[in-house]
Amino acid sequence: MGATVSCCMSPGGSPKIQRREYELEDYPITTTEDVSEDTGTYLQHISDREVPDELAHESNPSDHPRASTIFLNKSQTDVREKRKSNYLNHMSPGLLTKKYSSCSTIFIDDSTVSQPNLKSTVKCVTLAIYYHIKNRDSNRSVDIFDEKKHPLTREKVPDDYSSVDPEHKLIYRFVRTLFSSAQLTAECAIVTLVYLERLLTYAEMDICPCNWKRIVLGAILLASKVWDDQAVWNVDYCQILKDMTVEDMNEMERHFLELLQFNINVPASVYAKYYFDLRSLADENNLSFPLEPLSNKRAQKLEAISRLCEDMYKEMGKTTMKRSLSVDNLVGVRNTHAVLS
């Protein structure tokens, strides 16, 4: 889906999730002291010691499609407060600004899971980061991400840098500058959020005022290398953040990968879950994806696609009376849709 990461890793390897001690109490490890002398030395098989995958993935939404995303859970407190306030004040925010189709004009949403809208996706991802920071449980961090110890600019870091939460606009401007300068895609923004939540889960840390910029930068750096079609090197980001050295960028990337346990795999089901949860976050915060009027050209394309698909389904229906539909047929329909759209 994108360029290969420049450092040594095994993307296909399964992550060795760090487990808490209390999770292993039910899975005791047999030692030589538990074995009688006449039976000899006994080495327990690794499968007898590891925690089942269901428990390992339970708190890792970036790995398992059925686990709820962290950012959506953290946003619920604010959403409930907004709903309560709107109910008490008899307000309906966003109702008058929302576009509706009429007899003369049809509005369509061109943002899809495979081709999301860039600006809206970046806004939603940065809003998710904002809720992560605002509703964090504590201030656990790692030195490599501390902006005081590793500043991004030559400007003096404020004394209250670790206690003042950044506004959503500040986070959005920071991410938008990186995406615009590096010409990154909306898909990269979604994968950035996946890597960010995976880092917080694996390393058992929090994203807070003192580290959010470097954590977000590390996630974007990794996502752009792994998932974007156009490879962006570390030196390219140093051209954007002119006061940051390549050595610092390389060191931060190395630590990020180690904390991820070199697990950079993002299954399609996990990607889709994050996309739809971001859409839910947008709806709850009145950040609806843009609706564009249906033009004559777009309408003709949609009509052509529907007719072609209808003819192909009819033809396939004749040939599948005695056998099941093949994957090649489905791929053909998808490729035809891509050409016409």
Secondary structure, 3 states (H helix, E strand, C coil): CCCCCCCCCCCCCCCCCCCCHHHCCCCCCCCHHHCCHHHCCCCCCHHHHCCCHHHHHCCCCCCCCCCCCHHHHHHHHHHHHHHHHHHHCCCCCCCCCCCCCCCCCCEECCCCCCCCCHHHHHHHHHHHHHHHHHCCCCCCCCHHHCCCCCCCCCCCCCCCCCCCCCCHHHHHHHHHHHHHHHCCCHHHHHHHHHHHHHHHHHCCCCCCCCCHHHHHHHHHHHHHHHHCCCCCCHHHHHHHCCCCCHHHHHHHHHHHHHHCCCCCCCCHHHHHHHHHHHHHHHHHCCCCCCCEECCHHHHHHHHHHHHHHHHHHHHHHHHCCCCCCCHHHHHHHHHHHHHHC
